[in-house]
C-alpha cells in the first residue's frame, strides 16, 4: 500500500526560506503534487513534478524529488505572511483510475 | 474564480436528519471526488466517480452515498446524520490529461456539524 508522510508543523520568520518535506512509500508514483490550503478554504494546486524529474522551479517555489529515498520537498523562497497555510503533498500512480493519496499536511506559520 | 461549487458552506443539523451536500463543476471534468477532512487536517477519500453513472467507495468507509446522474453534479447524501459525521467535506474534480498530470480542482468545502 501507499503512505505519504509529512511533519505537522513548521515555523519561519518572514523573508526566510521554508522547506517542507514529504516522504512516500510507493515507488511507482507517477506524479507528485503540492497543494496549499488556507483557513476555511479548499485545496489549491501549487505545483507538481513528474517522477522522472529531479527538480522543478516556479517563481518562489522549488520542488526537489529524490526518487531513491522517496523524498519530496517544497522550498518557498522569501516566505511571506500570506504563505501561512497548510501544505499537502500528494501522489498519483498513473493517469488512469486512481485517486490521489494525500499526506497529513504541514502547517506553515510565518512570523513577522 | 471558483469553477467547482459546494453548498452549503456551513451546516449545523440535528441527529437523525437527512442531508445532501451539493457539489457542481463547470469544467466538464469526468472525474469527481469527495474527501472527508479531519480536524487534524488529514484528508480521506470517501467516494469517487469517473463519469456519469459511475461511483466507487474510497479508502475510508463512510455511511454516506453519492450519485452521478450528470457530469457536472456529484451530490453526497447522509440518510441519518450522527455526531460522528461532523467534519469538513471537500469535493474535487479532475480531467484525464494526455500528459498524465492529474491535478485536482477543489471546492471550498462544507463544514458539517451534527448536534
Interface residues (C-beta under 8 A of the other chain):
Chain A: X30 X31 X33 X35 X40 X41 X42 X43 X44 X45 X48 X50 X86 X88 X92 X94 X95 X97 X99 X100 X102 X104 X105 X107
Chain B: X6 X33 X35 X40 X41 X42 X43 X45 X48 X50 X58 X90 X92 X96 X97 X100 X101 X102 X103 X104 X105 X106 X107 X108 X109
